[in-house]
Amino acid sequence: MTSNIGIDRVGATDAAPDTDRRPRRRSIADRERAAQRFLIATVDERFDADLDIDWSATPSKTAAWLPEHLVSVSGTRLWERMPAPKRAELARRELVNLLTLCVFANTSQSMLEFRRIGEDQTLADDTARWGFATINIRTTNTAMFGRLITVTGLPPHPHPRLAWLLERYTLLIPAGAMTASIYLMAESCTRALVTTLAADRSVQPHVRQVAALHERSTRRLSDFARLDFEASMDRKGPLRTFFYSVVSGLVLRMVARTLIAPEAYRETGLMVRRSQWAARRSNRRGARLDLFFAEYLDLAKAHGLFGDALSRRLVRIVPAASRRPETVLPGSVDR
């Protein structure tokens, strides 16, 4: 992967002003330095989920499994008429759906990372070592998501068609900007969820602890995904940009569709079609989609994606897609 700007405040050089406010191309040496800084930074961010989380603790009877504003039918008359036990059950099942999607996202990202390491054939440099480190972190977090699903008392949410698509097509995603775009989308969605859960003290302690550990351990991974996307999109022609935009838009719509789980309605005792209708017309639907996709869309539009009519139509389900793209300045990803 390539990086475009400084990654960490410690040791990072200040970027010179860029008169045209466009990302600048970086060299392989810059990528090496970026990977080296990440490797050093992640030493202090390691954790042991077996020790840091009390998995044997009984879930709280009063804490929520999912914040109310993340439940698909919240803010609707259907939600207002639901008794508290049924609300809690729907939230529990929708949490499991989101965690299952996070597992799929982490697994797909690890597959793409392994492919990149193999294609680069530089197994002994810092970039390869950083790639292996990211796979290790994602594997640990995937296992942690799985244990959290077990705590809920439910099995992973079934997504047979999505699993089939990921199995057959993940490694067929063209390397370079296309991979960087899909990779960043997965990273942004997952991080948006865990950041929200970690900050909400009303949710189950297990949920909050897992989210906090994931947020802390993947901070550098998120930065690197963003930097790689910025560098990959530098100076792409209009035809390639159109292709990347349409494919990314199709993937975004597929992911957005999986956020609503019909099986969760059925298993909670709700009418599926009525619940889906309510979820799509909820006054919180736009904010929910913005939560998952706004960061990705803002960065993608700032680098030229979704500028054509077809791709704009694909992503317009997200309110953030209608906002004017903001220019991404060098150094803006530093934390």
C-alpha positions as CSV (number, residue, x, y, z in Angstrom):
1,M,0.0,0.0,0.0
2,T,1.1,3.6,-0.5
3,S,0.7,6.5,1.8
4,N,0.1,10.1,0.9
5,I,0.7,12.2,4.0
6,G,2.1,12.0,7.4
7,I,0.5,9.3,9.6
8,D,1.5,10.0,13.2
9,R,2.1,13.3,14.9
10,V,5.3,11.9,16.5
11,G,8.0,11.9,13.9
12,A,5.8,13.1,11.0
13,T,7.0,16.0,9.0
14,D,4.8,19.0,8.3
15,A,3.3,19.0,4.8
16,A,4.2,22.0,2.7
17,P,1.2,24.1,1.5
18,D,-0.3,22.7,-1.7
19,T,-1.5,25.5,-3.9
20,D,-4.0,23.3,-5.9
21,R,-5.1,21.5,-2.7
22,R,-4.7,18.1,-4.4
23,P,-3.1,15.0,-2.9
24,R,0.5,14.6,-3.9
25,R,2.1,11.4,-5.1
26,R,4.5,9.7,-2.7
27,S,7.4,7.3,-3.3
28,I,8.1,3.8,-2.1
29,A,10.4,5.3,0.5
30,D,7.5,7.2,1.9
31,R,5.5,4.1,2.2
32,E,8.3,2.3,4.0
33,R,8.6,5.2,6.5
34,A,4.8,5.2,7.0
35,A,4.7,1.5,7.7
36,Q,7.6,1.7,10.1
37,R,5.9,4.5,12.1
38,F,2.8,2.3,12.3
39,L,4.7,-0.7,13.5
40,I,6.2,1.3,16.3
41,A,2.9,2.9,17.2
42,T,1.0,-0.4,17.5
43,V,3.4,-1.8,20.1
44,D,1.7,0.3,22.7
45,E,-1.8,-0.5,21.4
46,R,-1.7,-4.2,21.8
47,F,-4.3,-5.9,24.0
48,D,-5.4,-9.3,25.3
49,A,-9.2,-9.7,24.9
50,D,-9.1,-12.7,27.2
51,L,-7.8,-10.5,30.0
52,D,-9.2,-7.1,29.2
53,I,-12.8,-8.3,29.0
54,D,-14.7,-10.2,31.7
55,W,-16.4,-12.7,29.3
56,S,-17.8,-14.7,32.2
57,A,-19.8,-11.8,33.6
58,T,-23.6,-12.0,33.2
59,P,-25.1,-9.5,30.7
60,S,-26.9,-6.6,32.4
61,K,-30.7,-7.0,32.5
62,T,-31.2,-3.2,32.1
63,A,-28.5,-2.2,29.6
64,A,-29.3,-2.0,25.9
65,W,-27.7,-4.3,23.4
66,L,-27.7,-1.5,20.8
67,P,-28.3,2.2,21.1
68,E,-31.9,3.1,20.2
69,H,-30.9,5.4,17.3
70,L,-29.1,2.4,15.6
71,V,-32.2,0.1,15.7
72,S,-33.7,0.1,12.2
73,V,-37.3,0.9,13.1
74,S,-36.6,3.4,15.9
75,G,-38.4,6.7,15.5
76,T,-41.4,5.1,13.9
77,R,-44.9,4.4,15.1
78,L,-44.2,0.7,15.0
79,W,-41.3,1.2,17.4
80,E,-43.4,3.4,19.7
81,R,-46.1,0.6,19.9
82,M,-43.6,-2.1,20.7
83,P,-43.3,-3.2,24.3
84,A,-39.9,-2.9,26.0
85,P,-39.1,-6.6,25.9
86,K,-39.7,-6.8,22.2
87,R,-37.6,-3.6,21.6
88,A,-34.7,-5.2,23.6
89,E,-35.0,-8.4,21.6
90,L,-35.0,-6.6,18.2
91,A,-31.9,-4.6,19.3
92,R,-30.1,-7.8,20.4
93,R,-30.8,-9.4,17.0
94,E,-29.8,-6.4,15.0
95,L,-26.6,-6.1,17.0
96,V,-25.7,-9.7,16.0
97,N,-26.4,-8.8,12.4
98,L,-24.1,-5.8,12.6
99,L,-21.4,-7.9,14.3
100,T,-21.7,-10.5,11.6
101,L,-21.2,-7.9,9.0
102,C,-18.1,-6.7,10.8
103,V,-16.7,-10.2,10.8
104,F,-17.3,-10.4,7.0
105,A,-15.6,-7.0,6.6
106,N,-12.5,-7.9,8.6
107,T,-12.2,-11.3,6.8
108,S,-12.4,-9.6,3.4
109,Q,-9.9,-7.0,4.3
110,S,-7.4,-9.7,5.5
111,M,-7.8,-11.5,2.2
112,L,-7.0,-8.4,0.3
113,E,-4.0,-7.7,2.6
114,F,-2.6,-11.2,2.0
115,R,-3.0,-10.7,-1.7
116,R,-1.2,-7.4,-1.6
117,I,1.7,-8.9,0.4
118,G,2.0,-11.7,-2.2
119,E,1.8,-9.3,-5.1
120,D,4.5,-7.0,-3.7
121,Q,6.9,-9.9,-3.0
122,T,8.8,-7.8,-0.5
123,L,8.3,-10.1,2.5
124,A,11.2,-8.6,4.5
125,D,10.5,-4.9,4.5
126,D,8.5,-2.8,6.9
127,T,5.5,-2.6,4.5
128,A,5.1,-6.4,4.5
129,R,5.6,-6.6,8.3
130,W,2.9,-3.9,8.7
131,G,0.7,-5.9,6.4
132,F,1.1,-9.0,8.6
133,A,0.5,-6.9,11.7
134,T,-2.8,-5.6,10.3
135,I,-3.9,-9.2,9.6
136,N,-3.0,-10.2,13.1
137,I,-5.0,-7.3,14.6
138,R,-8.0,-8.0,12.3
139,T,-7.9,-11.7,13.2
140,T,-7.9,-10.9,16.9
141,N,-10.8,-8.5,16.5
142,T,-12.8,-10.9,14.4
143,A,-12.4,-13.5,17.2
144,M,-13.5,-10.9,19.7
145,F,-16.6,-10.1,17.6
146,G,-17.4,-13.8,17.5
147,R,-17.2,-14.1,21.3
148,L,-19.5,-11.1,21.7
149,I,-22.0,-12.8,19.4
150,T,-21.8,-15.8,21.8
151,V,-22.5,-13.6,24.8
152,T,-25.8,-12.5,23.2
153,G,-26.9,-16.1,23.2
154,L,-27.7,-16.0,19.5
155,P,-25.9,-17.6,16.5
156,P,-24.3,-15.4,13.8
157,H,-26.8,-13.8,11.5
158,P,-27.2,-15.8,8.3
159,H,-26.1,-13.9,5.1
160,P,-25.7,-16.8,2.6
161,R,-25.8,-14.7,-0.5
162,L,-23.3,-12.1,0.9
163,A,-21.0,-14.9,2.1
164,W,-21.1,-16.4,-1.4
165,L,-20.3,-13.1,-3.1
166,L,-17.4,-12.4,-0.8
167,E,-16.0,-15.9,-1.2
168,R,-16.0,-15.8,-4.9
169,Y,-15.3,-12.1,-5.8
170,T,-13.2,-10.5,-3.0
171,L,-9.9,-11.6,-4.5
172,L,-11.1,-10.6,-8.0
173,I,-11.4,-6.9,-7.1
174,P,-8.8,-5.1,-9.2
175,A,-5.7,-4.1,-7.3
176,G,-5.0,-0.4,-6.7
177,A,-7.6,2.2,-6.4
178,M,-10.6,-0.2,-6.7
179,T,-9.3,-2.3,-3.8
180,A,-8.4,0.8,-1.8
181,S,-11.9,2.2,-2.2
182,I,-13.7,-1.0,-1.1
183,Y,-11.1,-1.5,1.7
184,L,-11.7,2.1,3.0
185,M,-15.5,1.7,2.8
186,A,-15.3,-1.5,5.0
187,E,-13.0,0.2,7.4
188,S,-15.1,3.4,7.7
189,C,-18.3,1.4,8.3
190,T,-16.8,-0.8,11.0
191,R,-15.1,2.0,12.8
192,A,-18.3,4.1,12.8
193,L,-20.1,1.4,14.5
194,V,-17.5,0.6,17.2
195,T,-16.9,4.3,17.9
196,T,-20.6,4.8,18.5
197,L,-20.9,1.7,20.7
198,A,-17.7,2.6,22.7
199,A,-19.0,6.1,23.5
200,D,-22.5,5.0,24.6
201,R,-22.6,4.1,28.3
202,S,-26.2,2.8,28.1
203,V,-25.1,-0.3,26.2
204,Q,-24.1,-3.7,27.6
205,P,-20.6,-3.6,29.3
206,H,-19.4,-6.4,27.0
207,V,-20.5,-4.5,23.9
208,R,-18.8,-1.3,25.1
209,Q,-15.6,-3.0,26.1
210,V,-15.3,-4.9,22.8
211,A,-16.0,-1.7,20.9
212,A,-13.4,0.3,22.9
213,L,-10.7,-2.3,22.3
214,H,-11.4,-2.5,18.6
215,E,-11.4,1.3,18.3
216,R,-8.1,1.6,20.0
217,S,-6.4,-1.3,18.2
218,T,-7.5,-0.2,14.7
219,R,-6.8,3.5,14.9
220,R,-3.6,3.1,12.8
221,L,-5.3,0.7,10.4
222,S,-8.0,3.2,9.7
223,D,-5.4,5.9,9.0
224,F,-3.4,3.7,6.7
225,A,-6.6,2.7,4.8
226,R,-7.3,6.4,4.2
227,L,-3.8,7.2,3.2
228,D,-3.6,4.3,0.8
229,F,-6.9,5.4,-0.8
230,E,-5.7,9.0,-1.2
231,A,-2.5,7.9,-2.9
232,S,-4.2,5.3,-5.1
233,M,-6.7,7.9,-6.5
234,D,-4.0,10.4,-7.4
235,R,-4.2,11.4,-11.1
236,K,-6.7,8.8,-12.3
237,G,-8.3,9.3,-15.7
238,P,-12.0,9.9,-16.2
239,L,-12.8,6.4,-17.4
240,R,-11.2,4.7,-14.5
241,T,-12.7,7.1,-12.1
242,F,-16.1,6.3,-13.6
243,F,-15.6,2.6,-13.2
244,Y,-14.4,2.9,-9.6
245,S,-17.4,5.1,-8.8
246,V,-20.0,2.8,-10.2
247,V,-18.5,-0.4,-8.6
248,S,-18.1,1.4,-5.3
249,G,-21.6,2.7,-5.5
250,L,-23.0,-0.8,-6.1
251,V,-21.0,-2.2,-3.2
252,L,-22.3,0.6,-1.0
253,R,-25.9,-0.1,-1.9
254,M,-25.4,-3.8,-1.1
255,V,-23.9,-3.1,2.3
256,A,-26.7,-0.6,3.1
257,R,-29.3,-3.2,2.2
258,T,-27.7,-5.7,4.7
259,L,-28.0,-3.3,7.5
260,I,-31.7,-4.1,7.6
261,A,-32.2,-7.8,8.5
262,P,-35.6,-9.3,7.7
263,E,-34.8,-12.3,9.8
264,A,-34.5,-10.2,12.9
265,Y,-38.0,-8.9,12.4
266,R,-39.4,-12.4,11.9
267,E,-37.6,-13.8,14.9
268,T,-38.8,-10.9,17.1
269,G,-42.4,-11.6,16.1
270,L,-42.9,-8.7,13.8
271,M,-44.4,-8.6,10.3
272,V,-41.4,-8.5,8.0
273,R,-42.8,-6.4,5.2
274,R,-44.4,-3.9,7.5
275,S,-41.2,-3.6,9.5
276,Q,-39.1,-3.1,6.4
277,W,-41.5,-0.5,5.2
278,A,-41.2,1.3,8.5
279,A,-37.4,1.0,8.6
280,R,-37.1,2.6,5.1
281,R,-39.3,5.5,6.1
282,S,-37.9,6.1,9.5
283,N,-36.9,9.7,10.2
284,R,-33.7,8.3,11.6
285,R,-32.8,6.2,8.5
286,G,-30.8,9.0,6.9
287,A,-28.8,9.7,10.0
288,R,-28.1,6.0,10.4
289,L,-26.8,5.7,6.8
290,D,-24.7,8.8,7.3
291,L,-23.2,7.3,10.4
292,F,-21.9,4.3,8.4
293,F,-21.0,6.0,5.1
294,A,-20.6,9.7,5.4
295,E,-16.9,9.6,6.2
296,Y,-16.1,7.4,3.3
297,L,-18.3,9.4,0.9
298,D,-16.8,12.7,1.9
299,L,-13.3,11.5,1.2
300,A,-14.3,9.7,-2.0
301,K,-16.0,12.7,-3.4
302,A,-13.0,14.9,-2.4
303,H,-10.8,12.7,-4.6
304,G,-13.1,12.6,-7.6
305,L,-15.4,9.7,-7.1
306,F,-19.2,9.8,-7.6
307,G,-19.0,12.8,-9.9
308,D,-21.0,11.2,-12.7
309,A,-24.8,10.9,-12.8
310,L,-25.0,7.1,-12.6
311,S,-22.8,6.7,-9.5
312,R,-24.5,9.7,-7.8
313,R,-27.8,7.9,-8.3
314,L,-26.4,4.8,-6.7
315,V,-25.2,6.5,-3.5
316,R,-28.0,9.1,-3.1
317,I,-29.7,6.8,-0.5
318,V,-27.1,8.3,1.9
319,P,-27.9,12.0,2.7
320,A,-24.1,12.8,2.9
321,A,-23.9,12.0,-0.8
322,S,-25.7,15.2,-1.6
323,R,-23.3,17.4,0.3
324,R,-20.7,19.4,-1.5
325,P,-17.3,17.5,-1.2
326,E,-14.8,19.1,1.1
327,T,-11.2,19.4,0.2
328,V,-9.0,17.0,2.1
329,L,-5.9,18.8,3.2
330,P,-2.5,17.1,3.8
331,G,-2.2,16.1,7.4
332,S,-5.9,16.0,8.1
333,V,-5.8,12.4,9.0
334,D,-3.3,12.9,11.9
335,R,-4.8,12.1,15.3
